[in-house]
Amino acid sequence: MRILISGILGAMGHEVEKLVRAGMRGAVLAGGVDVNAADDGYDVPVVTSFSDATTDADCIIDFSHHAATAELTAFAVSNRIPLVLATTGQTDEEKQMIFDAAKTIPVFFASNYSLGVALLVELAKKAAAAMPDAEIEIIEAHHNRKIDAPSGTALTLAEEIKTVRTDAQITTGRTGHGKRLPNEIGIQSIRMGNIVGMHEVMIGTANQTITLKHEAHSRALFAEGALSAAAFLQGKGPGLYDMKCLVAD
């Protein structure tokens, strides 16, 4: 499985590269794309633009920036290369580009590539359904360099919980005056230090509270998940896939 890494010089790009070079899932490095690419002695093509990228790849893993969505999806579609999108913060227009690409190629699109988070989502939905009168709050914490808030994972948690709480309204960064509405799903964001990623879901009534928490200890877990997603896409037809598909596979 030949992997082209988008954002190869970033922190997560390096993590994916390490696992690819170690041969995880039978992967080998086909090349990389990064706006900061330079002649750093790579043994594969590492370029600044997809217009110069190798097309000899079985999958693209993207850990770059959502602003690259248009160029990335166009390249993947034109060359019929499966795509694993591990970048968050896409605009509605960029998300539509992803959905359109999935009509032609297999696209794996998730806000978090941790198996533990995928299980957290399912457990949170089950608890929210079992306690229909409980209030729900989500707390997420990440390092001080993360530029989007709330995190894509926190938003995914809230949206998934809404599938069993159809009247719920998502509130981010609560401030000002006024009581909490009973159907709110609140999301609070923390940015500090080198926190890899923490997501906590509190589901409580006046008499009891259930707290579900996932904490990432190393960014390598996201690289592992992305490579597992790349392996999952091999042989798949066009469509949009996510972590629920991987858990069920």
N, C-alpha and C positions, 0 to 999 in steps of 0.2 A: 504494500500500500504506500504509494508515493504521495507525500504531503507537501503542499505549498502553504507556507505560513505567512499570513497577512499581519503586519505589525511585529515582525520577527525580532526587532531590536528593543521592543518594550519589555517590561518586567514579565508579563505573561507569555509573550512570544519566546523569551529565553527559556521559560519553564517547559513550554511545548517542545522547543528544540531539544532540550536535554532528554526528554522522554523518547522523542523520535530517534535521536542518535543512539539511545540505549536499546532501540529495537522494540519498544512496547507495541503490542498488537501487530507485530511484523512490519512496522512503519520504517520508511527511509525518507530522508530529506530530499525533496525535489528542488526546493528553492525558497526564496522569501521576497516579500515586498514590504518596504518601509520608507516613509518620507525622509527619514534620516539616513538612509543607506549610503554607504561609502565603500571604498575598496578596503575591506578589513580582512582580506585573506580567506574568505569563505571558499569552500571547495564546491559550492553550488552557486547558481546565479542569485544574487540578492540585489534587487533593483528598487528604484524610487517610485515606479509607476507600473500599473498593470499592463500598460501598452508594451512594456519590455519584458514582462514576466514569462516564465516557462509555461507552456501548455501541457507538458508531459507530467501530469499529476492526476492522481486518483481522487483527491479531495483537497479542498481549501479549508484551512482553519483560520478564522479571523478573530484576532484579539487586538484590533487597532483602534479606530475611532468611528463613531457613527457617520461622520461627514464623508467617509469613504464609501458609503453604501451604494451610491449610484455607479461608481466605477467598478466596484467589487462585483455587484450583481450582474452588471452588463458583461464583464469578463467571464464570469462563471457560466452564464447562460450561453454566450456565443461559442464557448468551448466545451459545453456540456460537461462541466466538472461539478460534482456534488459539493455542497457548501455547508460548513458548520459555522454558524454565526454566534460568537460568544461576546460580542460587544453590545453594550446597553446604551440607552439614552436616545434611541431613534425617534425622529419626528413622525407624525402621522404620514407625511408624504414618503419618508424613507421606509416606513413599515409597509406601505403599499408596494414599493419597489420589491421588497422581500416576498410579499404575497404573490406578486406577478411572476417573480423568478421561479417560485415553487410550482408554477403551472408547467414549467419546462424541465426543471431539474429537481432532484431531491435536496431539500433545504432543512437543516436541523437548526431550529431557532429557540434558544432558551435564555432566560435572564441569569440563570445560575446552573453551572454544570456539576454540582455536587449531588451525589446520590442521597446523601443525608438530607439535603434541602428538599429534594423530591419527596422523600418520606415525610418531612415536616409538613409540607403542603397537604398531603393526604390525611395526616393525623389532625391538622387544624380544621380541615373541612368536616371530618367526622365529629370532632368535639363541638364545633359550631352548630351542626345539625342536631346533635343530641341535647344541646342546651340552647334552645331557641330564644330564650329570654336573656341570655347572658350578654354582657357588653364585651367588646373585642378591641384590643389595642395591640399594635405591632411596633416594636422598637428595633431599629437597625443601627449598627455601628460599623464604620469603616475608617480606613486610614485618612490622614488629612490631605491626601493628594487626589482623592476621588472627586470628580467634578459634577456628577449628577446626584441629585437628592429629590425625593427618596430613591433608594436603590431600586434597580429593576426587579430584584428578588422580592423586596417588600411590596412593590406594586403587584407582582404576580401573586403573592400570598393573598393580598386583599381581593384581587379579582377572582381568584379561585374560591375564596370563602363566600364571595357574592353569589356563586353558583348555587349555594345552599341557603343563602340569605338574600333572596332576590330583591328585597326592599332596602338593602343596606346602601349607605352613602359613604364614600371614602373621604376622610378629612386628613390633610397633611399639615404638619407643623402648627397645631392648634395654638391660637393666641387671642388676645382681646378679652371681651366680656361676654358672658352668656353661658347657660348650662349646656352640658353635653347632651346631644340628642340621643335617644335610645337606640336608633338604628345606625349610628355611626360606626365605622371601622377607622380608628385613628392610627396614623402612622407618624412616628417621631424619629428623627434622624440625628445621629451623633457622628462627628468627624474629628478624629484626633489620633496623633501618634502613628503607629504602624499596625493598627488593627486590621487583620486580614479580612475579616467579615463575621458579623454576629447578627442573627435574626431571632427575635423572641416574640412569641405570640401569647398574649394573656387573654384568657377567656373566663370571665367571672360574673357571678351574681353577688347579691348582698351577703350570701352565706358561704360561698366557696369560690376558689379561683384555681384554674388549671393553667400552668405555665409550660409552654413547649419552647425549647431553645435549641438552636444549632449554632455551633461556633467552629469556624475554620481555623486550623492551626498552621496551615501552610498553603501557599498559592498553588502548590503542586497538585492538590486535589482537583482544582478546576482544569488543569492541563490533562490530568488523567481522564476526567469526564469528557473533555472535548475529543480526545483520541478514541475513547469508547464510542462516542457519537459518530466519528468518522468511520470507524469500523462497521457500525450499525448501518450506515448509509450505503455501503458497498452492495451493489446488486438491487437496491431499492429503486422504485419508479419515481417519477415526479410527485411532489407533494410536500407538505409542511409537517415536520416531525418535531417532537419535543421530549422532555425527560420522562413524561408519562409513557411514551412509546418505549423508551429504553428500559424503564423499570418493568414494563409488562413483557418485554421481549424474551 
